[in-house]
Amino acid sequence: MTALDTLASALDEQLAAIILALPTPVELPPADFDPAMRDSVLAQLDKLLRNDDPKAEKLLVDNSALLAAVLPGHFRQLEQAIREFEFEAALSILNEATKTGSTP
């Protein structure tokens, strides 16, 4: 086995580990989701994040498809911040996402 083969094998192992670590894709709800539900979930999430409440993670998990659909450009960052209990950062991401008019 050459040095190049050894390197290729090591890179293959690393790539496989990275792929396994990636989050699973979120299934998006139909485009006709209820705007009242969207507003309710966003308001609840905002309140939980403002209070540094760990229940924000459960709300995120329970509503991940809806949040991914209404915050497509910000969902992954929001998800990561909440999972790392960085609620201030998550709140900032949520505020940025909702103020830019990116919520359908």
C-alpha positions in Angstrom: 0.0 0.0 0.0 1.4 3.4 -1.0 1.3 6.5 1.0 -1.4 7.8 -1.4 -3.5 4.7 -0.8 -3.1 5.2 3.0 -4.2 8.8 2.7 -7.1 8.0 0.5 -8.3 5.4 3.0 -8.0 7.8 5.9 -9.9 10.5 4.0 -12.7 8.0 3.2 -13.0 7.2 6.9 -13.2 10.9 7.8 -15.7 11.6 5.1 -17.9 8.7 6.3 -17.8 10.1 9.8 -18.7 13.6 8.6 -21.7 12.3 6.7 -22.9 10.4 9.7 -22.6 13.5 11.9 -24.7 15.7 9.6 -28.3 16.3 10.7 -31.0 14.4 9.0 -32.9 16.4 6.4 -36.1 17.9 7.7 -39.3 17.0 5.9 -41.1 20.2 5.0 -44.8 20.6 5.6 -47.1 21.4 2.7 -47.0 25.0 1.6 -50.5 25.6 3.0 -49.5 25.5 6.7 -51.6 27.5 9.1 -50.3 31.0 9.4 -51.9 31.2 12.9 -49.9 28.2 14.0 -46.7 29.7 12.5 -47.2 32.8 14.4 -48.0 30.9 17.6 -44.9 28.7 17.3 -42.7 31.7 16.6 -44.1 33.7 19.5 -43.6 30.7 21.9 -40.1 30.2 20.7 -39.3 33.9 21.1 -40.6 33.8 24.7 -38.7 30.6 25.6 -35.4 32.0 24.2 -35.9 35.3 26.0 -36.3 33.4 29.3 -33.3 31.1 28.6 -35.8 28.2 28.9 -34.4 24.8 27.8 -38.0 23.9 26.6 -37.0 25.8 23.5 -35.3 22.6 22.3 -38.5 20.6 22.7 -40.5 23.2 20.8 -37.9 23.2 18.1 -38.0 19.4 17.8 -41.8 19.2 17.9 -42.1 21.9 15.2 -38.9 21.4 13.2 -40.7 20.9 9.8 -42.8 24.0 10.3 -39.8 26.1 11.4 -37.6 24.8 8.6 -40.3 25.8 6.1 -40.9 29.3 7.5 -37.2 30.1 8.3 -35.4 28.3 5.4 -32.4 30.5 5.4 -32.0 30.5 9.2 -33.3 27.2 10.4 -30.0 25.3 10.6 -28.2 28.1 12.5 -31.2 28.4 14.8 -31.3 24.7 15.4 -27.6 24.5 16.2 -27.7 27.5 18.6 -30.7 26.0 20.5 -29.1 22.5 20.7 -25.9 24.1 22.1 -28.1 26.1 24.6 -26.9 29.4 23.1 -30.3 31.0 23.6 -29.1 34.6 23.2 -27.6 33.7 19.8 -30.7 31.7 18.9 -32.9 34.7 19.8 -30.7 36.9 17.6 -31.0 34.5 14.7 -34.8 34.3 15.2 -35.1 38.0 15.3 -33.0 38.4 12.1 -35.1 35.7 10.3 -38.4 37.3 11.2 -37.5 40.9 10.7 -36.2 40.4 7.1 -39.6 39.3 6.0 -38.3 35.8 5.2 -41.3 34.2 6.9 -43.9 33.2 4.4 
